[in-house]
Amino acid sequence: MDSLGIVNALYPMPTTLVGATVNGRPNFITIAHVGIMNHGKPQYISIGMAKMHFTNAGIRENKSFSVCIPSEDLMKETDYCGIVSGKKTDKAALFSLFYGDLKTAPMIEQCPVCMECRLERTVDFPTHDVFVGEIEATYAQEEVLAADGNIDISKVKPLLFDMSSKKYWSLGKAIGNCWNVGKQLKAGRI
Ligand SMILES: Cc1cc2nc3c(=O)[nH]c(=O)nc-3n(C[C@H](O)[C@H](O)[C@H](O)COP(=O)(O)O)c2cc1C
């Protein structure tokens, strides 16, 4: 094994568009540093955002944000939202918006999946805010649902972000069933 020093090797991550109301107006920021805090009720997710960004103040003020999952066909728009700042540009004009009950978490009609989050807590690092949100509601386009009503990730076609190559990647094919394929090893060892 070669030692690489300190490298975060956790990629790829799904690239998301995080929505917030900033100074009374909707804004979207591209965020790939997203996390799942738990699986259960309530459901908490996190987003890691450098303090310099325009969007942070809006999340702090309104205590809400959205996390939308763009498809591969929104690659240019998603990249653009990660290059320009809402300080000077109306990025929300790129999209058709909708709102849920929270009213201050703008979401994007063109994204196949969006989650509306109430800010649960903020972890305040010197350079970054980690916003932990409780998912209040999840919305999906009908076209990306499987027959059982669950989200079909192959239809969502998420943009996978990799820091090493600085490229967007697409999803491959499913290769096995979770909590299942391991049973083949378990069987021979009990
Ligand atoms: C693919 C991609 C992923 C990004 N992920 C993050 C991230 O996870 N955290 C972060 O603080 N900034 C991230 N950025 C940078 C912000 O999206 C970018 O600085 C944005 O323009 C800030 O927008 P705002 O000033 O309107 O808030 C990312 C940019 C790109 C292109």
The ligand as a Tripos MOL2 file, in Angstrom:
@<TRIPOS>MOLECULE
LIG
   31    33     1     0     0
SMALL
NO_CHARGES

@<TRIPOS>ATOM
      1 C1        -19.4820   20.1380   -8.0040 C.3       1 LIG1
      2 C2        -19.3950   21.1770   -6.9110 C.ar      1 LIG1
      3 C3        -19.5750   20.7870   -5.5930 C.ar      1 LIG1
      4 C4        -19.4900   21.7270   -4.5570 C.ar      1 LIG1
      5 N1        -19.6600   21.2980   -3.2680 N.ar      1 LIG1
      6 C5        -19.5290   22.1830   -2.2620 C.ar      1 LIG1
      7 C6        -19.6750   21.7410   -0.9120 C.ar      1 LIG1
      8 O1        -19.9770   20.5870   -0.6330 O.2       1 LIG1
      9 N2        -19.4980   22.6730    0.0670 N.ar      1 LIG1
     10 C7        -19.2000   23.9780   -0.1880 C.ar      1 LIG1
     11 O2        -19.0460   24.7730    0.7530 O.2       1 LIG1
     12 N3        -19.0920   24.4370   -1.4690 N.ar      1 LIG1
     13 C8        -19.2470   23.5700   -2.5080 C.ar      1 LIG1
     14 N4        -19.1320   24.0090   -3.7970 N.ar      1 LIG1
     15 C9        -18.8940   25.4460   -4.0520 C.3       1 LIG1
     16 C10       -20.1770   26.3050   -4.0580 C.3       1 LIG1
     17 O3        -21.2300   25.6490   -4.7270 O.3       1 LIG1
     18 C11       -19.8970   27.6660   -4.7830 C.3       1 LIG1
     19 O4        -18.8680   28.3630   -4.1450 O.3       1 LIG1
     20 C12       -21.1450   28.5360   -4.9640 C.3       1 LIG1
     21 O5        -20.9060   29.4280   -6.0190 O.3       1 LIG1
     22 C13       -21.5390   29.3570   -3.7360 C.3       1 LIG1
     23 O6        -22.7980   29.9350   -3.9990 O.3       1 LIG1
     24 P1        -23.4450   31.1130   -3.1330 P.3       1 LIG1
     25 O7        -22.3810   32.1760   -2.9760 O.co2     1 LIG1
     26 O8        -24.6170   31.5930   -3.9690 O.co2     1 LIG1
     27 O9        -23.8620   30.5890   -1.8000 O.co2     1 LIG1
     28 C14       -19.2270   23.1010   -4.8560 C.ar      1 LIG1
     29 C15       -19.0750   23.4960   -6.1930 C.ar      1 LIG1
     30 C16       -19.1510   22.5410   -7.2150 C.ar      1 LIG1
     31 C17       -18.9810   22.9630   -8.6470 C.3       1 LIG1
@<TRIPOS>BOND
     1     1     2 1
     2     2     3 ar
     3     2    30 ar
     4     3     4 ar
     5     4     5 ar
     6     4    28 ar
     7     5     6 ar
     8     6     7 ar
     9     6    13 1
    10     7     8 2
    11     7     9 ar
    12     9    10 ar
    13    10    11 2
    14    10    12 ar
    15    12    13 ar
    16    13    14 ar
    17    14    15 1
    18    14    28 ar
    19    15    16 1
    20    16    17 1
    21    16    18 1
    22    18    19 1
    23    18    20 1
    24    20    21 1
    25    20    22 1
    26    22    23 1
    27    23    24 1
    28    24    25 2
    29    24    26 1
    30    24    27 1
    31    28    29 ar
    32    29    30 ar
    33    30    31 1
@<TRIPOS>SUBSTRUCTURE
     1 LIG1         1 GROUP 0 **** ****
